[in-house]
Amino acid sequence: MVPSLALFLRAADAPLNTIEFMRATLRFSETFSLIDIKWRIEPGEIWAITGANGSGKSALAAALAGVGELTAGSIHGFPSNVGVVSLEAQAELIERERDRDDSDFTDKISEGTPVAEMLDELSVNPGLLARLIEIFRFAPLMERGFRKLSTGETRKILITRALTCNPEMLVLDGPFEGLDAETVPLVRKILRQQSFETAMVLVFNRFDEIPEFVTNIAYLENGTIKHKVETSDIVAVEDLSQLLHLKKADVEIPKADLNDKVPVLDDSTPLVRIRNASIRYGDNTVFKDLDWCIEPQQHWQLTGPNGSGKTCLLNLITGDHPQCYSNDIFVFGFQRGSGESIWDIKQYIGYVSTALQWEYRVSINLANVIISGFYDSIGLYNKASDTEKQIALQWLQLLGLESQADQPFNRLSYGDQRLLLIARAMVKHPPLLILDEPCLGLDDINRQMVLALIEKICAGSETTVLYVNHHAEDKIEGIEQHLSLG
């Protein structure tokens, strides 16, 4: 039963006027603009924006918050106070936390701004804030630093901040991205209740996630609104759905042909063996007494609610968690803490996650992003061989990004960045491929392609797959082992 928020939700102090884009062109970078946008948002309308990765969905949503340089046309009726939830806004908060980090000058490792302070920062509705703290079960997290939260937990923080700032409009880019199966219906009901009081624009990569209270849908293509339909027009909505679900041809994974770079592992020993593992932050225990063994070619799915410790567990394997040395962990022939380097471990791993995407802030071109997977580096600091360049080009062709090979990575849409990092993780055909919510931010077509790629890898004999996701429908054929946390 989802608790009602009716007593706590309220409209902004002033009703929203009509917002109108009149043949507006907005520049976002040297390589991307929204072009000739003709769009009218009337009071009472709830809009969903959809389209392929790189089509401009997030840019159009951001334009409502004043982002982008208007180079032609005009925009009227801008809202004065916009509550924003997006992967970019999430990344900006994390970047702000990094800027505040003084651990380089002290012996204390910074955990970031406490959750309680993060929630209070924008809130002007104490009643709603208290209710959301209860609904999202924030109480055990209130003293924890923001940087210690999971992707889903930080997402709920953003949603709470947006709802409690008394916004004139809510702009929610991927409102359900990164949330577990239990939280999605909670957020859906909260947004439905808020839609009676507040103007709302929602961006979706998954067409089937569009809520029933949405009144209008805009479909973008190459920075232009190609279609605008009312959800009451069933035929038009179905046509739009089919447009977003066009099937791609069967995919083939480019071969690495570079296996001599990584020492051969002993097939008779497990890739990973964890015994009686525990993760604690002060008085809070994330998990304890965990035993887990991953054998070669034994594919696993890892599930659990937001905050259950999935990413912590993965970071124990990769060596990116500070408590990996206080636990009994055997990986790729090494007992952790026996003198091995982090690079001894990472050479056997391909990895993609939201945290990696936040860390990957370099401006190298797309081909070099993929090649960096051979070297386990953020950025490329080695001279690429002709073979590596050819393999990178094959991946770009598979992803449909070969025409953008020389474009800077940080100029891509979030979804296209995700595709590149998936290719980077897969490029060397590692003994262990760790995919932490790989489809986050992907449109339906690219999601189906990535799922097909993972199935191909599972069907092969070189790589063991460890797969984390929150969507039951994104099941991978070939993954038969399951570990559930929480």
Phi and psi in degrees as a GROMACS rama.xvg file:
@    title "Ramachandran Plot"
@    xaxis  label "Phi"
@    yaxis  label "Psi"
@TYPE xy
-88.44  122.146  VAL-2
-62.7881  148.271  PRO-3
-79.549  143.274  SER-4
-111.918  11.1583  LEU-5
-56.9107  -34.6049  ALA-6
-74.4747  -17.6562  LEU-7
-107.254  -25.9303  PHE-8
-73.0159  144.693  LEU-9
-149.84  155.772  ARG-10
-77.2312  164.899  ALA-11
-63.4991  163.473  ALA-12
-61.31  -29.056  ASP-13
-126.204  137.592  ALA-14
-65.8332  150.27  PRO-15
-72.9025  133.743  LEU-16
-82.3045  170.63  ASN-17
-61.8951  134.093  THR-18
-104.054  131.409  ILE-19
-136.855  124.412  GLU-20
-94.9246  117.205  PHE-21
-109.881  93.6686  MET-22
49.5949  45.9403  ARG-23
-84.1706  134.696  ALA-24
-117.197  125.518  THR-25
-123.48  128.885  LEU-26
-94.8017  128.611  ARG-27
-111.25  -24.8328  PHE-28
-162.04  179.79  SER-29
-64.9534  -22.5312  GLU-30
-112.808  -4.83227  THR-31
-141.272  134.67  PHE-32
-140.653  150.105  SER-33
-82.2819  134.719  LEU-34
-121.524  126.403  ILE-35
51.6988  52.5928  ASP-36
-79.6007  120.871  ILE-37
-116.85  107.359  LYS-38
-153.214  133.75  TRP-39
-129.316  123.945  ARG-40
-111.566  111.95  ILE-41
-89.6941  152.152  GLU-42
-54.5461  135.482  PRO-43
94.2571  -14.2315  GLY-44
-85.8052  139.878  GLU-45
-117.022  115.565  ILE-46
-102.599  142.456  TRP-47
-112.698  137.407  ALA-48
-111  132.109  ILE-49
-141.269  172.04  THR-50
149.977  175.606  GLY-51
-73.3938  163.649  ALA-52
-57.6747  134.261  ASN-53
83.4764  2.96684  GLY-54
-78.5589  -18.721  SER-55
111.778  12.1758  GLY-56
-57.521  -52.8555  LYS-57
-66.3759  -34.6405  SER-58
-63.6284  -42.6367  ALA-59
-65.0348  -40.9993  LEU-60
-63.2838  -44.0812  ALA-61
-63.8895  -31.1283  ALA-62
-59.5795  -30.8025  ALA-63
-68.2075  -19.7768  LEU-64
-98.7829  11.4059  ALA-65
89.511  10.8264  GLY-66
-84.6802  144.782  VAL-67
103.22  146.659  GLY-68
-97.066  117.607  GLU-69
-74.1522  115.097  LEU-70
-109.789  -11.5765  THR-71
-160  155.213  ALA-72
73.9403  -160.122  GLY-73
-152.343  160.134  SER-74
-131.746  132.25  ILE-75
-124.698  146.478  HIS-76
84.967  25.1404  GLY-77
-52.7485  132.237  PHE-78
-67.1178  147.452  PRO-79
-86.7496  -28.3086  SER-80
-134.402  110.897  ASN-81
-114.81  127.284  VAL-82
-89.9394  119.099  GLY-83
-114.388  133.177  VAL-84
-127.55  122.982  VAL-85
-162.292  162.822  SER-86
-64.5061  -33.3476  LEU-87
-67.5805  -41.7612  GLU-88
-64.4041  -37.0762  ALA-89
-61.9019  -44.4844  GLN-90
-64.6172  -36.3487  ALA-91
-64.4674  -39.6586  GLU-92
-64.8052  -40.2798  LEU-93
-65.7217  -39.2905  ILE-94
-63.9581  -39.8494  GLU-95
-61.6411  -39.5944  ARG-96
-64.2128  -38.1603  GLU-97
-62.7302  -42.4741  ARG-98
-63.8712  -29.0138  ASP-99
-84.6701  -9.57872  ARG-100
-72.3926  119.288  ASP-101
-108.427  19.648  ASP-102
-66.4485  -19.1627  SER-103
-67.0142  -19.7701  ASP-104
-109.778  -1.33924  PHE-105
-133.083  170.443  THR-106
-86.8829  -6.47935  ASP-107
-93.4486  131.14  LYS-108
-80.2418  124.173  ILE-109
-74.7021  134.704  SER-110
-100.423  -1.53381  GLU-111
90.3943  -179.233  GLY-112
-64.0301  133.347  THR-113
-61.2346  149.011  PRO-114
-56.8039  -41.6251  VAL-115
-57.7318  -42.5118  ALA-116
-69.3081  -37.8154  GLU-117
-63.8171  -38.7849  MET-118
-73.1872  -36.5053  LEU-119
-74.2406  -19.4542  ASP-120
-55.9331  -42.8399  GLU-121
-112.201  -9.38121  LEU-122
-69.9164  132.915  SER-123
-124.196  15.898  VAL-124
-133.922  81.8129  ASN-125
-59.0122  -36.76  PRO-126
-63.8587  -45.6815  GLY-127
-66.4116  -39.8852  LEU-128
-60.8328  -46.0583  LEU-129
-61.907  -38.0492  ALA-130
-68.0618  -41.3351  ARG-131
-69.6518  -34.1945  LEU-132
-59.7247  -39.29  ILE-133
-69.7696  -47.4194  GLU-134
-64.3538  -43.6169  ILE-135
-86.3488  0.906908  PHE-136
57.7008  49.7153  ARG-137
-81.2473  -15.8967  PHE-138
-49.3293  -46.1248  ALA-139
-70.0345  -10.3112  PRO-140
-102.651  -5.06011  LEU-141
-59.5313  -30.8688  MET-142
-96.3064  -4.28728  GLU-143
-77.6048  144.659  ARG-144
-69.3354  144.292  GLY-145
-56.9064  -35.1529  PHE-146
-70.164  -14.2023  ARG-147
-92.8379  1.31092  LYS-148
-84.1153  156.544  LEU-149
-76.538  170.126  SER-150
-58.3495  -46.1757  THR-151
-64.8904  -38.6594  GLY-152
-65.7906  -42.2584  GLU-153
-65.1292  -33.0631  THR-154
-63.278  -42.5318  ARG-155
-66.511  -32.7066  LYS-156
-62.2418  -45.1664  ILE-157
-62.3461  -42.4722  LEU-158
-61.6086  -43.1482  ILE-159
-64.2432  -43.754  THR-160
-61.0886  -42.4606  ARG-161
-66.3718  -40.5885  ALA-162
-72.192  -31.8389  LEU-163
-95.5179  4.15539  THR-164
-91.6521  11.2479  CYS-165
54.4763  57.7697  ASN-166
-74.8981  148.866  PRO-167
-76.8563  -29.0208  GLU-168
-146.245  143.991  MET-169
-104.643  128.795  LEU-170
-119.138  108.76  VAL-171
-119.338  106.556  LEU-172
-94.233  105.087  ASP-173
68.1801  59.8524  GLY-174
-61.4194  -22.6683  PRO-175
-106.229  2.58981  PHE-176
-62.6946  129.623  GLU-177
81.2636  -1.39016  GLY-178
-91.1893  145.719  LEU-179
-76.7292  170.181  ASP-180
-63.7564  -26.4549  ALA-181
-76.4669  -33.3616  GLU-182
-82.017  -31.306  THR-183
-54.3313  -50.6626  VAL-184
-64.4055  -30.225  PRO-185
-60.7414  -50.7582  LEU-186
-65.5193  -38.7603  VAL-187
-59.3489  -44.617  ARG-188
-68.8217  -39.5264  LYS-189
-59.2942  -45.1432  ILE-190
-67.0792  -37.7288  LEU-191
-60.972  -44.2495  ARG-192
-63.801  -41.4842  GLN-193
-69.0087  -26.0518  GLN-194
-64.6513  -21.1647  SER-195
-73.6492  -19.2147  PHE-196
-114.162  -26.2633  GLU-197
-132.247  137.882  THR-198
-61.4828  147.18  ALA-199
-148.734  134.404  MET-200
-127.348  126.684  VAL-201
-120.143  139.564  LEU-202
-110.61  133.554  VAL-203
-131.43  135.567  PHE-204
-89.7484  -33.016  ASN-205
-98.9067  115.225  ARG-206
-62.5244  -34.5802  PHE-207
-74.9916  -2.79128  ASP-208
-90.422  -6.91276  GLU-209
-63.2047  122.292  ILE-210
-70.4995  159.961  PRO-211
-69.195  -18.7944  GLU-212
-85.544  -3.92624  PHE-213
-67.819  135.806  VAL-214
-101.25  -25.1115  THR-215
-143.024  149.846  ASN-216
-127.925  132.494  ILE-217
-111.396  132.078  ALA-218
-111.149  124.606  TYR-219
-104.978  150.105  LEU-220
-151.001  121.349  GLU-221
52.4387  43.8824  ASN-222
78.7441  11.9533  GLY-223
-131.972  142.766  THR-224
-76.6027  112.946  ILE-225
-91.0602  -32.5101  LYS-226
-140.797  141.965  HIS-227
-131.273  121.776  LYS-228
-131.515  151.765  VAL-229
-89.9669  139.745  GLU-230
-66.742  -17.0914  THR-231
-71.5526  -17.0367  SER-232
-88.3334  90.2656  ASP-233
-61.1163  -41.4476  ILE-234
-63.504  -45.422  VAL-235
-64.0397  -38.9434  ALA-236
-65.3244  -40.7987  VAL-237
-65.1526  -41.0304  GLU-238
-60.9031  -40.1295  ASP-239
-66.6082  -40.5102  LEU-240
-60.9164  -43.2864  SER-241
-64.3046  -35.508  GLN-242
-62.8377  -33.8366  LEU-243
-86.8647  -5.61319  LEU-244
-119.284  22.9348  HIS-245
-59.3804  134.827  LEU-246
-82.4974  140.217  LYS-247
-88.3081  158.614  LYS-248
-65.7066  163.22  ALA-249
-56.1046  139.161  ASP-250
-100.263  147.515  VAL-251
-124.681  134.479  GLU-252
-84.4644  125.477  ILE-253
-58.6344  139.633  PRO-254
-78.7292  150.53  LYS-255
-84.6773  -46.9525  ALA-256
56.507  26.9623  ASP-257
-131.816  30.0193  LEU-258
-64.6361  -18.9576  ASN-259
-69.9348  -10.5196  ASP-260
-75.9001  -24.6501  LYS-261
-112.318  128.371  VAL-262
-57.3383  144.62  PRO-263
-73.0088  135.853  VAL-264
-90.1539  156.635  LEU-265
-79.9853  114.695  ASP-266
-65.5847  -16.0948  ASP-267
-85.0138  -7.44297  SER-268
-112.126  151.916  THR-269
-67.57  152.57  PRO-270
-67.3017  -43.0325  LEU-271
-138.471  135.676  VAL-272
-138.571  118.872  ARG-273
-118.208  130.873  ILE-274
-123.334  127.195  ARG-275
50.7058  43.4256  ASN-276
-79.4821  145.827  ALA-277
-139.712  144.735  SER-278
-125.73  125.461  ILE-279
-134.248  144.151  ARG-280
-122.523  99.6691  TYR-281
63.2267  -123.38  GLY-282
-86.5359  -5.72934  ASP-283
-94.0896  124.084  ASN-284
-101.091  120.1  THR-285
-76.5589  -50.7007  VAL-286
-154.572  163.42  PHE-287
-149.916  161.059  LYS-288
54.3435  41.0136  ASP-289
-92.8388  125.684  LEU-290
-115.182  134.732  ASP-291
-156.235  136.242  TRP-292
-133.957  128.606  CYS-293
-114.557  114.198  ILE-294
-89.2549  156.451  GLU-295
-56.1539  137.613  PRO-296
60.0447  25.0584  GLN-297
-108.743  99.6858  GLN-298
-82.2451  137.353  HIS-299
-124.28  145.657  TRP-300
-112.156  132.977  GLN-301
-111.811  123.391  LEU-302
-129.729  169.455  THR-303
153.447  157.576  GLY-304
-67.1714  164.968  PRO-305
-54.5499  131.228  ASN-306
86.5548  4.50144  GLY-307
-79.4317  -11.6749  SER-308
107.898  15.0525  GLY-309
-60.3012  -51.2831  LYS-310
-66.4745  -36.9547  THR-311
-58.032  -43.8775  CYS-312
-64.3996  -42.6928  LEU-313
-61.7386  -39.4886  LEU-314
-70.611  -22.7109  ASN-315
-64.8667  -38.3279  LEU-316
-70.1916  -45.6536  ILE-317
-76.9936  -14.6501  THR-318
87.1378  11.8684  GLY-319
-93.7692  3.68454  ASP-320
-108.764  131.63  HIS-321
-62.3454  -20.5066  PRO-322
-89.8747  7.93622  GLN-323
-66.2282  -26.0865  CYS-324
-85.3307  -11.5117  TYR-325
-98.7094  8.05453  SER-326
-121.839  160.462  ASN-327
-87.4861  98.1069  ASP-328
-129.972  126.823  ILE-329
-116.599  122.417  PHE-330
-136.829  127.407  VAL-331
51.0427  40.4683  PHE-332
87.6116  0.103378  GLY-333
-113.333  135.168  PHE-334
-86.5992  120.06  GLN-335
-58.2825  135.236  ARG-336
92.6302  9.69098  GLY-337
-101.585  15.4547  SER-338
105.975  -0.556433  GLY-339
-71.1258  152.873  GLU-340
-94.6495  164.93  SER-341
-62.3305  -30.3375  ILE-342
-75.9484  -26.6405  TRP-343
-60.1474  -33.1683  ASP-344
-83.5631  -48.0841  ILE-345
-66.9331  -22.5685  LYS-346
-62.9387  -19.9681  GLN-347
-97.4586  1.49528  TYR-348
-121.417  137.447  ILE-349
-109.25  135.639  GLY-350
-143.059  134.971  TYR-351
-137.073  137.518  VAL-352
-160.781  167.235  SER-353
-64.2107  -39.5374  THR-354
-60.7904  -41.8893  ALA-355
-62.0153  -40.4958  LEU-356
-63.9068  -35.8953  GLN-357
-67.7765  -34.8807  TRP-358
-75.4437  -28.4923  GLU-359
-81.7621  79.897  TYR-360
-108.014  13.3936  ARG-361
-79.019  161.777  VAL-362
-108.307  25.9156  SER-363
-70.2344  164.242  ILE-364
-76.2342  170.551  ASN-365
-64.4901  -41.0235  LEU-366
-59.934  -42.0464  ALA-367
-71.4406  -27.1626  ASN-368
-60.738  -46.7276  VAL-369
-64.5079  -44.5363  ILE-370
-61.9288  -31.9426  ILE-371
-60.4812  -20.5279  SER-372
-64.0134  -26.6617  GLY-373
-68.3917  -23.1229  PHE-374
-113.978  1.94249  TYR-375
56.9674  34.9476  ASP-376
-117.48  154.917  SER-377
-93.2889  104.909  ILE-378
96.1408  172.739  GLY-379
-123.536  121.397  LEU-380
-121.89  10.0926  TYR-381
-119.258  152.673  ASN-382
-73.999  122.223  LYS-383
-73.7732  140.879  ALA-384
-80.1809  164.975  SER-385
-61.7847  -36.6843  ASP-386
-64.7615  -44.0533  THR-387
-62.2101  -40.841  GLU-388
-63.6883  -40.1774  LYS-389
-65.8936  -41.6872  GLN-390
-64.1252  -41.6633  ILE-391
-60.9515  -41.4024  ALA-392
-63.1221  -39.9812  LEU-393
-61.9324  -39.2943  GLN-394
-66.2626  -42.7298  TRP-395
-61.5831  -38.662  LEU-396
-65.3559  -40.9797  GLN-397
-61.5595  -38.8445  LEU-398
-83.0044  -6.52774  LEU-399
74.4715  25.5433  GLY-400
-117.796  13.6361  LEU-401
-62.8534  -29.5429  GLU-402
-71.0714  -13.5061  SER-403
-109.856  20.1674  GLN-404
-55.5624  -33.716  ALA-405
-95.2335  2.81069  ASP-406
-75.594  144.152  GLN-407
-65.1335  138.802  PRO-408
-57.4369  -41.5269  PHE-409
-73.627  -0.439853  ASN-410
-96.0492  -5.2317  ARG-411
-77.1664  159.516  LEU-412
-65.201  162.305  SER-413
-58.3644  -43.5447  TYR-414
-64.0066  -42.7129  GLY-415
-67.7975  -35.2214  ASP-416
-59.5182  -40.6804  GLN-417
-61.7523  -44.1896  ARG-418
-58.2341  -43.4712  LEU-419
-63.077  -40.4432  LEU-420
-71.3533  -29.4648  LEU-421
-65.7685  -44.674  ILE-422
-61.3497  -41.4624  ALA-423
-58.923  -40.7503  ARG-424
-68.2583  -34.7664  ALA-425
-88.4407  -17.6481  MET-426
-58.6872  -35.4772  VAL-427
-94.8595  6.09106  LYS-428
50.6913  61.9727  HIS-429
-71.1325  158.261  PRO-430
-58.286  -34.0921  PRO-431
-129.901  122.126  LEU-432
-109.227  114.055  LEU-433
-104.11  116.572  ILE-434
-117.86  98.7632  LEU-435
-94.3303  100.121  ASP-436
50.3285  59.7709  GLU-437
-64.079  -26.5655  PRO-438
-89.1693  5.05266  CYS-439
-60.6942  123.067  LEU-440
87.1334  1.40213  GLY-441
-93.2209  143.231  LEU-442
-73.4202  172  ASP-443
-60.4406  -41.4648  ASP-444
-66.2187  -48.1688  ILE-445
-68.2914  -31.8879  ASN-446
-62.1381  -44.908  ARG-447
-63.3145  -36.49  GLN-448
-65.5727  -43.4156  MET-449
-65.2658  -42.0042  VAL-450
-61.2669  -39.1471  LEU-451
-65.523  -38.8181  ALA-452
-61.6534  -43.4584  LEU-453
-64.1367  -40.7821  ILE-454
-62.6754  -38.9326  GLU-455
-60.6863  -42.7036  LYS-456
-65.4236  -41.8374  ILE-457
-63.063  -31.5349  CYS-458
-77.3919  -15.9881  ALA-459
-82.8223  -167.35  GLY-460
-124.673  -0.476522  SER-461
-90.6648  -35.3737  GLU-462
-122.648  136.486  THR-463
-94.7843  133.968  THR-464
-107.31  132.661  VAL-465
-119.826  113.132  LEU-466
-120.909  127.312  TYR-467
-117.812  128.679  VAL-468
-159.451  164.417  ASN-469
-108.874  -2.17063  HIS-470
-106.626  114.442  HIS-471
-61.3575  -29.8566  ALA-472
-72.4239  -14.6139  GLU-473
-91.817  41.8613  ASP-474
-70.9996  141.531  LYS-475
-107.605  121.485  ILE-476
-67.4031  130.921  GLU-477
107.954  -16.9025  GLY-478
-93.6248  111.226  ILE-479
-114  -14.24  GLU-480
-97.1581  144.99  GLN-481
-141.616  130.182  HIS-482
-121.485  123.944  LEU-483
-113.055  128.913  SER-484
-105.622  155.52  LEU-485
